[in-house]
Amino acid sequence: MARPGMERLVRDYGERAFQFAFRLAGNAEDAGEIVQEAFFRVLRHWGRYDPDQPLENWFFAILRRVFLDSMRRGGRRRAVSLDAPAGDGASTYDEIIEDRSDRVLESLEREESGRKVRGALERLPVDQRAILFLIDVEGLRYEEAARVLDCPIGTVRSRVSRARNGLRSLLLEEAEACDR
């Protein structure tokens, strides 16, 4: 298989790679650096790629290793505001006011639920966040996640279970705290 160009790699994997790196690193600046380094490693080590395996799995395994390397080197771990506006900078409040639909309350409830889930996810250990992202967000099968994480499938299953239970516990704690 011929080595792909950087443009094709970025087009095919850029957005999902950034989302994954952001979930791991916790901020956009570090996520961008991690993704950039992962793309360069893919191109530099293209000869090691096994074309019988999905390119996506190989790429995300490299991305994960880049993140772990950055953590070993003392990578930054800045807090990220979960209330910060996303996208073009318009605040969620402004968007809701402009919308003026009958679904404002539903939208606010969904937003609040999302904020609680994101907050709980941020409190999970990095390996648990990573496995939930790969399985529940990216939709990888357990076998694919095992290749990305370079671990046995049984480890993936136990990590998914532990991560989901941890997330559930954190969300229940949050709900109980609100009831008090």
N, C-alpha and C positions, 0 to 999 in steps of 0.2 A: 504494500500500500504506500503510495507516494506521501511524502510529508505535506500536511496541509499548510496553507498560509495563515498568518496571524489573523487576517481579516475574517477568514472562515471560522477559525476557532472562537474568536470573540463573538461573531454573529451566532454561532451555534450554542455556545455555552456561557457567554458573558453575563447575562442577567441572572441565570440560576446560580452561577458561580459566585456572583456578588452576594446574592441572598444567603447562600450557605456560609460564606466567609463572614458576613455581617452577623449571622446568628452565633457563630463561634467567637468572633472577636469583640462584638458588642459595640462597634462604632464604624462609621463609614470610612474614615481615613485608613485605619488598619486593614479593613476589609479590602479596600482598593489596592493597597500594597501587596496583600496576600494573593489576590487574584492575579495581579500583574506578574508577580514572581512565579505563580503556578503556570501561567501561559508560557513564560520564558523557559521554564523547566521542561514543559511538554515538547517545545521545539528543540531544545538542546538535547534531550534524551529520546528523540523520536525512534531511534534505532532499537530501543528496548521494548517498544510497543508490540504486543502480540495481536496481529490483526484478527485472530480467531476469537478474541475477547472484545466486548463492547468498549469503544473509545470513551464513552461517558464514564464508565466505572474506573478506567485507568486515570482519566483526568481528575475525577473527584477524589481518588486516592492520593494523587499528587497534591491537590489543593489541601487536603487534610494534613498531609505531612508538612507542607509549607507553614500552615498554622501552628502545628506542634513545634516546628523548628523556631518559629518566631517567639513562642512562649518560652522555650528553653533559653533563648537569647535575652529574655527579659522584656518581651513584647509589652507594649502599653495595654493597660486594661482600664480605660476611662469609662466613667458612668455615661450612659446614654439616657436622655430624657425620653420616656415613653409617651409624653404629652407633646413632644415637639411636632410641628407640622411637617408633613411629608410632601414630596413632589415639588410643586412650583412655589411653595412657601405660603400659600393661602392657609389660614388656620381652619381647623375643623369647624369651629364656631361660625366663621364667615361662610363656609360652604353650606352649613345647615341653614343659616339665615337666608342665603340666596336660593336655596332649594325650595323653601316654604311649602313643602308638600305635606300631605296628611301623614306621612310616615316619619316625621321628625322624632317622635318619641321612640319609635322602633329603631330608628337609626342611632339615637343616643344610647339606647340599651345595648345594641350590638357593639357600638364603640366602647362602651364601658366593659362589656364582657371581653372584648378583644384586648383591652388594656390590662385586665386582670390576668388573662391567659399569658400575654407577653411578659407581664411582671413575674408570674410564676415560672415561666420558661427561663427567664434571666437568672432566677435563683437556683435552677438545677445545675449540677456539675456539667462541664463542657461536653464530656463524652455522652451524657444523657441528652443534652440539647442536640448534639450532632446526630445521634441515632433517630431521634424523633423527626428531625428535619429530613433525613434520608428516606425513612419509611413512610411517615405520615404526610409530609409536604411534597417531596419529590416523587413519591410513589414507587421507590425501588423495592424489588422483591428481597426477601431476607438473604438469598444467595448473592444477589448483587451488592447489597450492603456489606456482606461479609468480605467480598473482594475489595470494596472501597476501603473498609476499615482494617483489612488485612488481619482478620481473626476468624475463628470457626463460626459456623452458622449457629451453633448452640449458644455461643457468647452473644451473638446478635439477638437471639430470642430472649435471653435473660436480661440484656441491657434494655431492650424495648419494654419488657415487662416492668423492670425496675424504674425506668423513666416514666412510663405511664402511671404507675402507682405513685411515684414521687410527685408528679404533676397533679394528680388527683388529690393527694394529701395537702399540697400547698393551696389548691383552690378551695378545698373544704375548710382549711384554716382561715382563709380569707373570708369565706362566707360566714363562718362562726364569729369572726371578729366584727363583721358588719351587723350581725344580729344582736350583739351586746349593747 
